[in-house]
Amino acid sequence: MRRREFAMPEGIYLDGNSLGVMPHAAHARVQERLEQWKTQAALGWEGWFGLAESLSPSVARLVGAQPHEVIATGSITANLHALLSTLYRPEGERRVIVATALDFPTDLYALAAWAERGGGTLRLVPSRDGHTLHPEDLQAALKDDVALALFPTVLYRSGQRLDVAGLTRSAHAAGALIGWDAAHSIGAMPHDFHAAGADFAVWCHYKYVNAGPGAPGGLYLHERWHHLTPSLPGWWGNDKGNQFEMTPGYRKASGAGAYQMGTPSILALAALEGALSIFDTLELSEVRARSLVLTDHLIHLADQYLPEMNVVTPRLHTERGGHVSLSHPNARALSVALRNLGVVPDYREPDILRLAPVALYTTEAELEEVVRLLRNLLDSGEHLTIDLAGSKVT
Ligand SMILES: Cc1ncc(COP(=O)(O)O)c(C=O)c1O
């Protein structure tokens, strides 16, 4: 779709749901900002001061929000703590936080810590098959003792996509707040957090948005909560108009920007700036359409040529995100063997090979070649000769 705008590494790259490849625009923006640092030093702050806020219109487009409802800052973990510290308000019997047994661990660490601090408990929606969540189980967890729920938009292992609008309605009907971890959907499909009425969301920009390793994360806070004062304030979340008056009292910025804490990394924001410039020129519905063409193709190839690998990603378009997960008892060895052959897949314990065809740069021919290589490996048993001791698979 836009392959020429990326520095494609050698071989076949199917790990864009872990770390997206470098857009040339990101490289160029970082170089520009480096040059400004070199030539202007502290005077550069004149142009850098409102950099995160200046990206909000582009970020808001990705998540379906108003620009003042989002900010590029922190990381998923840090943003989750910042939002939970403010939004989790246990009262009487309503103290439970709901998440799922299949969530990315950092979310669970943060949620468990805040539940404990608030005298509540963390209720995990169980999985019936170890890969996916059943809609009835998600609904059943949203009882009237729930103060707050956090769900993933797309599950990081299986790629199952949840119903943001429906579950947001259910949480609100139960009297709970609801937030979303959009790490595995942002940049791969459109979102509509504001219209869905979601209370908050967190995500990273290093996967499908391609803003680089450790890129600033993102947070969304519905404007209905903008009257709240962040419980973990910092001077970067102060109203920009009087931040440098250096008064002892914190005067929060008017929107989601209030949840910034300390001085942001301008070089990291520069890479995000470049990465977002590509999305500014794209319709997210077209990104999603291309992603579905690629994942349909990959699932079809896997069904046809890799019958011993089980596609654990749901089949329906409405129920899956941007990657395809194949389970196999030797998934780890297969992942290492593929790397030795110049393919970068991604492995998740205990038996999942995750393959992410990215709408912006993956081709059908690459998917066909990877399936051919996997077939050869399974037939030859070559992967079984790999010494896995010490091999690090990320
Ligand atoms: C769903 C999900 N949440 C959170 C994270 C990581 O959070 P952080 O950006 O704070 O490292 C990841 C990382 O891959 C993830 O997939």
PDBQT file of the ligand as one rigid body, heavy atoms in Angstrom, charges set to zero:
ROOT
HETATM    1  C1  LIG A 401      -1.753  -5.172  24.892  1.00  0.00    +0.000 C 
HETATM    2  C2  LIG A 401      -0.483  -4.569  25.393  1.00  0.00    +0.000 A 
HETATM    3  N1  LIG A 401      -0.498  -3.768  26.465  1.00  0.00    +0.000 NA
HETATM    4  C3  LIG A 401       0.645  -3.217  26.952  1.00  0.00    +0.000 A 
HETATM    5  C4  LIG A 401       1.865  -3.444  26.337  1.00  0.00    +0.000 A 
HETATM    6  C5  LIG A 401       3.145  -2.849  26.861  1.00  0.00    +0.000 C 
HETATM    7  O1  LIG A 401       2.985  -1.652  27.528  1.00  0.00    +0.000 OA
HETATM    8  P1  LIG A 401       4.124  -0.547  27.577  1.00  0.00    +0.000 P 
HETATM    9  O2  LIG A 401       3.977   0.298  26.347  1.00  0.00    +0.000 OA
HETATM   10  O3  LIG A 401       3.865   0.187  28.835  1.00  0.00    +0.000 OA
HETATM   11  O4  LIG A 401       5.450  -1.237  27.589  1.00  0.00    +0.000 OA
HETATM   12  C6  LIG A 401       1.918  -4.266  25.204  1.00  0.00    +0.000 A 
HETATM   13  C7  LIG A 401       3.214  -4.525  24.555  1.00  0.00    +0.000 C 
HETATM   14  O5  LIG A 401       3.350  -5.233  23.603  1.00  0.00    +0.000 OA
HETATM   15  C8  LIG A 401       0.717  -4.844  24.732  1.00  0.00    +0.000 A 
HETATM   16  O6  LIG A 401       0.738  -5.661  23.676  1.00  0.00    +0.000 OA
ENDROOT
TORSDOF 0
